[in-house]
Amino acid sequence: MGDFWNYKTLSLLCGLVGAAIPLSAQAAAFVAPQVVDQNVAGRNVVDQNAIAQNVVQSSPDQLFVAYPPAEHETVADQIFFIGTADPNQPVTINGQPIENRSSDGHFAPSLPLVLGENVFTLVQGDQSLTLSITRVLGEPPMPDGVGFADGTLMPAVDIARMPGELVCLSAIASPNAQVTATLGSETIALTPQTSVDLPPNSAVLTSQTAPVTLSATEYAGCTQPTEPGDLGLPSFTVQAQGETVTAEAPGRVSILSPTTFEVAQVTAAEGVARTGPSTSYSRITPLPAGTRAAITGREGEWLRLDYGGWIKAAETQISAASVPPRSIIRGISASQVGDWTEVVFPLQTPVPVSVAQESQSLSLTLHNTTPQTDTIYFSNDPVVERMDFNSVLPDAVSTSSAQYTFHFKKPQQWGYKLRYEGTSLILSLRHAPPNNRLQGATILLDPGHGSDEDFGSRGPTGYPEKDVTLIVSKLLRDELENRGATVVMTREGDDDLFPADRVEMIEATEPTMALSLHYNALPDAGNALESAGVGTFWYYPQSHDLAAFLHDYLITALDRESYGVYWNNLALTRPSVAPSVLLELGFMINPEEFEWITDEASQQALARTLAEGIEAWLQAQ
Ligand SMILES: [Zn+2]
């Protein structure tokens, strides 16, 4: 089934987006009216004159809307208006007074949207602002008469599969039609599918994760080619109401040879491996540089490797081979190198690996590896209580693998790294810090966003998240340094850093912990008046206890609301070298909370409490 929801992605305002992906494109939907934003090379290019004039409210009695922009398109069925005006006079929107304004006059009402254009006029005294919000269907286009909907013929990109694998073809076409596809010499009948799609992951943030039934009719069918070679472009035919329309899918289908191989070798420092051939698919354990595996499928710019993971071809070098890479493994040894235990797995070739971390253990799987292990040297280690070994025998679809599980002496894990040295895999396990105090600890602080290219989210006055994250990070730095910690900041000024730059600093610093500071916003359909409080985000189990502890500490000590503790696959939660947590300390778009966020005394109290929480967590280890 196609991932049709992606035809129109939700407009996400949240600071999280900027943290999650280098293209913080959607975050800058959060700009003032009259500001033109467009996406060039993944960055937000904003009209600088408009920013200078309209980025923040010019005077306390100016009627100001920070979000949405004057012209805005969304798939949401409602939208909030984040703005402010003279607190002593009413503001109306389409003639209705705006309720629930904060004492400074900020507002954030949500209003329903009909499909098509919605015009909203906000008025205070003799000031008025008009916004045009266009609601579009978050679904694929419908066919015009008898035919196919644009862009729905699958495969949309060139694909390659192994002989005997299913190749499925699909398209959205007119309802109540006869649809067939021809691939090579074979003609396949395509039948209507129950078109149910899942909302994007961001829908978790607004509790809208339920499956959605699409109104368009998707037709699909599969074949199972067995002969290697190029089958060309599938040709689709739709017949209805006496008319016949034919179209070709944009992607060619080819079948790989079962006996000659192409091998991909990872050239990126950490190859990004995923469960499927696009960035919509979940990440799995990154593949260390040097990893080699046979290619068993292709889809556009993606390669499927023989252990099941997908990787972008650009992160690999491809060569021909007469056999797929396989290894045996025998003796394994461990030694202590500085603050790390290094475990060396000698292999014949660098194989794909997977890591699964649990509360007091970590399992490493070496794929395409057949154990001949009889002896393991592992004794008197500061962190590891025991190492277990397990062989996984091949079945019809997979080869042998070797699994090693490290059981730790204490529940808290402090970080791990994987690398290949020649054909030997090195797993490094971090030792606990020498004491449970801030003295001797290195805390990395990452103030979210930065520069005119990345404002993050914006409050009712237009005040940007990037400024408050820096202010609070500096206050927190001072609090931590006063308590004896060493603090490393990813930025001290209004610097333009990509998430990858921040991650590099974490990996180079190897801190005791890494904290990324943000303030929150929501997708259009969210409720800004009812969303408030502290959210914390973690990815590896080694970061969960810290995330949950800091979350509870802040909401209790400061009497803040709880937005919750989230598992989230974000650039700044993904470093494995140290417990890494991303904090969303409040909602920029909530009128009341925005006043707390920008209040100097509250910022100092927040920094002090956060430093206390970090210290208390360290002491509890
Ligand atoms: Zn942010």
Residues whose N, C-alpha, C, O or C-beta is under 5 A from the ligand:
A	BS01	ZN	C14 G15 L16 G448 G456 H518 Y519
